């Protein structure tokens, strides 16, 4: 299984969880909160990053669940 960043994006039927580079949604739910919970679980399992987009489509928050360098660079 490849490590794909998980994106929470607006969808016509609510909110979608999409893996980076995928054209299809992994899951579509009614609320952003539900989508964040699903994306967080997938990202933690894959040790990847979760990116939350706002209603305008721009990234508003990101959380990493992988091997982050400590101390952080820069």
Secondary structure, DSSP 8 states (H G I E B T S, - for coil): -----EEEEEETTEEEEEETT-SS-SEEES-HHHHHHHHHHHHHHHT-EEEEE-TTS-EEEEEE-S---SS---
